[in-house]
Amino acid sequence: YARSQEQRTHRCRNAFSLSIRSSLRLAEILLLLPLSTMPLHGQNELAAQATELMKAGKFHDAELLLRQVEAEDPKNPSAHNSLGFALGQQDEFGAAAAEYRKSLSLNSAQPEVVLALGVAEFKQGHFVAAIPEFERFTKAKPEDPRGSLLLGMSYYGTHEYGKATPYLQKAVQNDPSNLELRNALAQNC
């Protein structure tokens, strides 16, 4: 029985590895779209310009303007959200996580920002730090498949495959269009 369980775990690990790589990019896209369109409260001319630059994919230029917006209004959670987004798009995930934490310290009722913080931690390989953020998001939005998918992927990253499986199965239930993950779970786990 132990050998059979070990083989099953090995098959699951290999299947997850293949399906998770493609699912991660999709999860990032789904995650970042709402953040990129979040309005900057109390928008001034700099904030409006930064928003347009981000829409055009000019994240470094947007970052420079957002730092000015943040300096003018350091208690504006939207400025921190947008700056975190711009930094994340430049693969500066540690700095992005810091901005998301600042935003959440000013307004903790932002599930999308909690999710963004989890992704920033995940992208740095800080799976243990990402898990509580994804759990918070999943509690706030239980039907959103991103939470379950990212929790499963984080547990996968910590090599806790037994913990990863139920979250990935739930992600498939919440999002049956993820055929690759669904097939990997059905055939190997």
C-alpha positions as a Markdown table, in Angstrom:
| # | Residue | x | y | z |
|---|---|---|---|---|
| 1 | Tyr | 0.0 | 0.0 | 0.0 |
| 2 | Ala | 2.8 | 2.4 | 0.9 |
| 3 | Arg | 4.5 | 1.9 | -2.5 |
| 4 | Ser | 1.1 | 2.4 | -4.3 |
| 5 | Gln | 0.6 | 5.7 | -2.3 |
| 6 | Glu | 4.1 | 6.8 | -3.1 |
| 7 | Gln | 3.6 | 6.1 | -6.9 |
| 8 | Arg | 0.3 | 8.0 | -6.7 |
| 9 | Thr | 1.9 | 11.0 | -5.0 |
| 10 | His | 4.7 | 10.9 | -7.7 |
| 11 | Arg | 2.1 | 10.9 | -10.5 |
| 12 | Cys | 0.2 | 13.8 | -8.9 |
| 13 | Arg | 3.4 | 15.8 | -8.4 |
| 14 | Asn | 4.3 | 15.4 | -12.1 |
| 15 | Ala | 0.7 | 16.1 | -13.3 |
| 16 | Phe | 0.5 | 19.2 | -11.1 |
| 17 | Ser | 3.9 | 20.4 | -12.3 |
| 18 | Leu | 2.7 | 20.4 | -15.9 |
| 19 | Ser | -0.7 | 21.9 | -15.3 |
| 20 | Ile | 0.3 | 24.4 | -12.7 |
| 21 | Arg | 2.9 | 26.1 | -15.0 |
| 22 | Ser | 0.2 | 27.0 | -17.5 |
| 23 | Ser | -2.4 | 27.8 | -14.8 |
| 24 | Leu | -0.1 | 30.2 | -13.1 |
| 25 | Arg | 0.1 | 32.6 | -16.0 |
| 26 | Leu | -3.7 | 32.4 | -16.4 |
| 27 | Ala | -4.1 | 33.1 | -12.6 |
| 28 | Glu | -1.8 | 36.1 | -12.9 |
| 29 | Ile | -3.8 | 37.5 | -15.8 |
| 30 | Leu | -7.1 | 37.0 | -14.0 |
| 31 | Leu | -5.6 | 38.5 | -10.8 |
| 32 | Leu | -4.0 | 41.6 | -12.3 |
| 33 | Leu | -6.8 | 42.8 | -14.6 |
| 34 | Pro | -8.9 | 44.1 | -11.7 |
| 35 | Leu | -5.9 | 45.7 | -10.0 |
| 36 | Ser | -4.9 | 47.5 | -13.2 |
| 37 | Thr | -8.3 | 49.1 | -13.5 |
| 38 | Met | -8.8 | 50.1 | -9.9 |
| 39 | Pro | -9.4 | 53.8 | -9.7 |
| 40 | Leu | -7.1 | 56.0 | -7.7 |
| 41 | His | -9.3 | 57.7 | -5.2 |
| 42 | Gly | -8.9 | 61.5 | -5.2 |
| 43 | Gln | -7.2 | 61.2 | -8.6 |
| 44 | Asn | -5.1 | 64.2 | -9.5 |
| 45 | Glu | -3.4 | 64.8 | -12.8 |
| 46 | Leu | -0.4 | 62.7 | -11.9 |
| 47 | Ala | -2.6 | 59.7 | -11.0 |
| 48 | Ala | -4.6 | 60.0 | -14.2 |
| 49 | Gln | -1.4 | 60.0 | -16.2 |
| 50 | Ala | -0.1 | 57.0 | -14.3 |
| 51 | Thr | -3.3 | 55.1 | -15.0 |
| 52 | Glu | -2.9 | 55.8 | -18.7 |
| 53 | Leu | 0.7 | 54.8 | -18.7 |
| 54 | Met | -0.2 | 51.5 | -17.0 |
| 55 | Lys | -2.9 | 50.8 | -19.6 |
| 56 | Ala | -0.2 | 51.4 | -22.2 |
| 57 | Gly | 2.2 | 49.0 | -20.5 |
| 58 | Lys | 4.7 | 51.7 | -19.4 |
| 59 | Phe | 5.0 | 50.5 | -15.9 |
| 60 | His | 8.3 | 52.1 | -15.0 |
| 61 | Asp | 7.1 | 55.5 | -16.1 |
| 62 | Ala | 3.8 | 54.9 | -14.2 |
| 63 | Glu | 5.8 | 53.9 | -11.1 |
| 64 | Leu | 7.7 | 57.2 | -11.1 |
| 65 | Leu | 4.4 | 59.2 | -11.2 |
| 66 | Leu | 2.8 | 56.9 | -8.6 |
| 67 | Arg | 5.7 | 57.5 | -6.2 |
| 68 | Gln | 4.8 | 61.2 | -6.5 |
| 69 | Val | 1.1 | 60.5 | -5.9 |
| 70 | Glu | 2.1 | 58.4 | -2.9 |
| 71 | Ala | 4.3 | 61.2 | -1.5 |
| 72 | Glu | 1.4 | 63.7 | -1.8 |
| 73 | Asp | -1.1 | 61.3 | -0.1 |
| 74 | Pro | 0.7 | 58.5 | 1.8 |
| 75 | Lys | -2.6 | 57.4 | 3.4 |
| 76 | Asn | -4.3 | 56.7 | 0.0 |
| 77 | Pro | -4.6 | 52.8 | -0.3 |
| 78 | Ser | -5.4 | 53.1 | -4.0 |
| 79 | Ala | -2.0 | 54.8 | -4.6 |
| 80 | His | -0.3 | 51.9 | -2.9 |
| 81 | Asn | -2.4 | 49.3 | -4.8 |
| 82 | Ser | -1.5 | 50.9 | -8.1 |
| 83 | Leu | 2.2 | 51.3 | -7.2 |
| 84 | Gly | 2.2 | 47.6 | -6.1 |
| 85 | Phe | 0.7 | 46.6 | -9.5 |
| 86 | Ala | 3.3 | 48.7 | -11.4 |
| 87 | Leu | 6.1 | 47.2 | -9.4 |
| 88 | Gly | 4.8 | 43.6 | -9.9 |
| 89 | Gln | 4.6 | 44.2 | -13.6 |
| 90 | Gln | 8.4 | 44.9 | -13.5 |
| 91 | Asp | 9.0 | 41.7 | -11.5 |
| 92 | Glu | 9.8 | 43.7 | -8.4 |
| 93 | Phe | 7.7 | 41.4 | -6.2 |
| 94 | Gly | 9.3 | 42.3 | -2.9 |
| 95 | Ala | 8.6 | 45.9 | -3.4 |
| 96 | Ala | 5.1 | 45.2 | -4.7 |
| 97 | Ala | 4.3 | 43.1 | -1.6 |
| 98 | Ala | 5.4 | 46.0 | 0.6 |
| 99 | Glu | 3.0 | 48.4 | -1.2 |
| 100 | Tyr | 0.2 | 45.9 | -0.9 |
| 101 | Arg | 0.9 | 45.6 | 2.8 |
| 102 | Lys | 0.8 | 49.4 | 3.2 |
| 103 | Ser | -2.6 | 49.5 | 1.3 |
| 104 | Leu | -4.0 | 46.7 | 3.5 |
| 105 | Ser | -2.9 | 48.5 | 6.7 |
| 106 | Leu | -4.9 | 51.5 | 5.6 |
| 107 | Asn | -7.9 | 49.5 | 4.4 |
| 108 | Ser | -8.0 | 45.7 | 5.1 |
| 109 | Ala | -11.3 | 45.2 | 3.3 |
| 110 | Gln | -9.7 | 44.7 | -0.1 |
| 111 | Pro | -9.8 | 41.0 | -1.2 |
| 112 | Glu | -8.2 | 41.7 | -4.6 |
| 113 | Val | -5.2 | 43.3 | -2.8 |
| 114 | Val | -5.0 | 40.4 | -0.4 |
| 115 | Leu | -4.8 | 38.1 | -3.4 |
| 116 | Ala | -2.2 | 40.4 | -5.1 |
| 117 | Leu | -0.1 | 40.2 | -1.9 |
| 118 | Gly | -0.3 | 36.4 | -2.0 |
| 119 | Val | 0.8 | 36.3 | -5.6 |
| 120 | Ala | 3.7 | 38.7 | -4.9 |
| 121 | Glu | 4.9 | 36.4 | -2.2 |
| 122 | Phe | 4.3 | 33.3 | -4.4 |
| 123 | Lys | 6.3 | 34.8 | -7.3 |
| 124 | Gln | 9.2 | 35.3 | -4.8 |
| 125 | Gly | 9.0 | 31.6 | -3.9 |
| 126 | His | 7.7 | 32.5 | -0.4 |
| 127 | Phe | 5.0 | 29.9 | -0.5 |
| 128 | Val | 4.6 | 29.7 | 3.2 |
| 129 | Ala | 3.9 | 33.5 | 3.3 |
| 130 | Ala | 1.5 | 33.3 | 0.4 |
| 131 | Ile | -0.7 | 30.6 | 2.0 |
| 132 | Pro | -2.3 | 32.8 | 4.7 |
| 133 | Glu | -3.0 | 35.5 | 2.1 |
| 134 | Phe | -4.7 | 33.1 | -0.2 |
| 135 | Glu | -6.7 | 31.7 | 2.8 |
| 136 | Arg | -7.9 | 35.2 | 3.6 |
| 137 | Phe | -8.9 | 35.7 | 0.0 |
| 138 | Thr | -10.7 | 32.3 | -0.1 |
| 139 | Lys | -12.7 | 33.2 | 3.0 |
| 140 | Ala | -13.7 | 36.5 | 1.5 |
| 141 | Lys | -14.6 | 35.1 | -1.9 |
| 142 | Pro | -15.2 | 31.3 | -1.5 |
| 143 | Glu | -16.5 | 30.8 | -5.0 |
| 144 | Asp | -13.6 | 32.5 | -6.8 |
| 145 | Pro | -11.5 | 29.8 | -8.3 |
| 146 | Arg | -8.3 | 31.8 | -8.1 |
| 147 | Gly | -8.1 | 31.3 | -4.3 |
| 148 | Ser | -8.4 | 27.6 | -4.4 |
| 149 | Leu | -6.0 | 27.3 | -7.4 |
| 150 | Leu | -3.4 | 29.5 | -5.8 |
| 151 | Leu | -3.7 | 27.8 | -2.4 |
| 152 | Gly | -3.2 | 24.4 | -4.1 |
| 153 | Met | -0.2 | 25.8 | -6.0 |
| 154 | Ser | 1.3 | 27.2 | -2.9 |
| 155 | Tyr | 1.0 | 23.9 | -1.0 |
| 156 | Tyr | 2.4 | 22.2 | -4.1 |
| 157 | Gly | 5.4 | 24.7 | -3.8 |
| 158 | Thr | 5.9 | 23.6 | -0.2 |
| 159 | His | 5.9 | 19.9 | -1.4 |
| 160 | Glu | 2.7 | 19.3 | 0.6 |
| 161 | Tyr | 1.0 | 17.4 | -2.2 |
| 162 | Gly | -1.7 | 15.9 | 0.1 |
| 163 | Lys | -2.8 | 19.5 | 1.1 |
| 164 | Ala | -2.6 | 20.7 | -2.5 |
| 165 | Thr | -4.9 | 18.1 | -3.9 |
| 166 | Pro | -8.2 | 19.2 | -2.3 |
| 167 | Tyr | -7.7 | 22.9 | -3.2 |
| 168 | Leu | -6.9 | 22.0 | -6.8 |
| 169 | Gln | -9.9 | 19.8 | -6.9 |
| 170 | Lys | -12.0 | 22.6 | -5.6 |
| 171 | Ala | -10.5 | 24.9 | -8.2 |
| 172 | Val | -11.6 | 22.5 | -10.9 |
| 173 | Gln | -15.1 | 22.4 | -9.4 |
| 174 | Asn | -15.3 | 26.2 | -9.3 |
| 175 | Asp | -13.8 | 26.5 | -12.8 |
| 176 | Pro | -14.5 | 23.5 | -14.9 |
| 177 | Ser | -13.0 | 25.2 | -17.9 |
| 178 | Asn | -9.5 | 24.5 | -16.6 |
| 179 | Leu | -9.4 | 21.3 | -18.6 |
| 180 | Glu | -5.7 | 20.7 | -18.1 |
| 181 | Leu | -5.9 | 20.7 | -14.4 |
| 182 | Arg | -9.1 | 18.7 | -14.4 |
| 183 | Asn | -7.5 | 16.0 | -16.6 |
| 184 | Ala | -4.4 | 15.9 | -14.5 |
| 185 | Leu | -6.3 | 15.3 | -11.3 |
| 186 | Ala | -8.6 | 12.7 | -12.9 |
| 187 | Gln | -5.9 | 10.7 | -14.4 |
| 188 | Asn | -3.2 | 10.8 | -11.8 |
| 189 | Cys | -4.6 | 11.6 | -8.3 |
